[in-house]
Amino acid sequence: MKCYVLSGIAKGIIEDIIRRNIRTIELRSAHNVATALRVNLGDCVFLTYSKIRDLDRGVSGVIAEVSGKEVVQQSMFYSSPHYIEESEMAVVRLRLNPKGVGRIIQIKTGGLLEAIEAEVVEVTHFTAW
């Protein structure tokens, strides 16, 4: 199945999603935000703790369905006695319903700030690799 790939997700967060302790994740990294902006409700996402440079065939993670999406802008202010600096960032919140565990069969990456997609297969206890 085709899934959008969200990489560099903390292992603890992935475990909480599997246990359904949390349902919504907030994405701030540029490559994950770029991918999440392309995601629509009902789409499949693949969450993995592997970093973007390590994505390849055989990487494991969690397959989830997107049931909600929210895009917000956040501003951060830094100040010192001599100046004030403001920065803004786009944050995407995705509400997820976990479907199972999977592995990447084939990865498709584009250029800078393009969505990362992969062909993913769901793994059961009886699937040999």
Number of C-alpha atoms within 10 A of each C-alpha: 11 16 22 25 30 27 22 18 17 12 14 10 16 19 13 12 20 19 11 13 10 15 18 17 16 15 20 14 15 15 19 24 23 21 21 26 18 12 18 14 13 13 14 23 28 26 26 23 20 18 11 16 8 11 22 16 14 14 17 22 26 23 27 24 20 21 16 15 18 12 15 9 9 10 9 9 9 9 9 7 5 5 7 9 9 9 9 10 14 16 21 21 18 24 18 23 21 21 14 15 18 21 22 23 15 16 18 13 14 9 7 9 13 17 21 23 20 22 17 27 18 16 16 10 5 6 7 6 6
